[in-house]
């Protein structure tokens, strides 16, 4: 053990988790736990820090708490460099989650998250589903069909949308269904944006059946060979994600103005990535598509205007 009795030794190397900011066991309280989650959310993820400016003040601590859970889950899965170690740590984290829901939180993230779960009556399912996806990342690096990939998104992305809806006071299946479309679209856009980064981890999030359908190959992808076949494949994947974004946009008319502006920002950001891929001629192998600083500022200004307008 290191740093405190509630952290396994293997976690001590994870810089992104800001372990130096964690309260000691003697100082652990709901307030110090919330401060740690806030620190984690506002210091270790630039986009979250910016978006948090626009959150309703009373909701910010709860979003910070949920973000801290997601941050820890993600790093336990991705930062060890050893699938067996990651699976062991994810099992530990799952037990900490269960302890939280049983009224016995031990880790600062769960001490903070307890009030959020109680106040918004959030079930354990979305938190568990995220862990299912992170475990899947340790065992599966290829997806044969789109249905297989969609199943992964059901656990890796869609639970985040459900959590946002819970925090916003919505619990019905129709809003969750539309949220799933947006979250899956965001996940797919991220996959398309990060094709080369995922290749470094020997992960391919393009359905193998699609690669074959367009006459491309896994070998060509691994060698970063951009061809007409690759361009057609990426065009198809971009349009699939764009269609999901269009479906999810219907949710904007079913939520309050605060949530509507948030959803609009996420949709615009995802669609902007798809537009950039299209503008690059669908070549994501020689240049990773990303929004420029000007593009990000433009999105945020439009977001701010929607906040100000009735």
Buried (B, 14 or more C-beta within 10 A) or exposed (E): EEBBEBBBEBBEEBEBBBBEBBBEEEEBEEEBBBBBBBBBBBEBBEEBEBBBEBBEEEBBBBBBBBBBBBBBBBBBBBBBEEEEBBBBBBEBBBEBBBBBBEEEBBBBBBBBBBBBBEEBEBEEEBBBBBBBBBBBBBEEEBBEEBEBBBBBBBBBBBBBBBBBBBBBEBBEEEBBBBBBBBBBBBBBBBBBBBBBEBBEEEBBBBBBBBBEEBEBBEEBBEEBEBBEBBBBBBBBBBEBBBEBBBBBBBBBEBBEEBBBBBBBBBBBBBBBBBBBBBEBEBBBBEEBBEBEEEBBEBBBEBBBEBBEEE
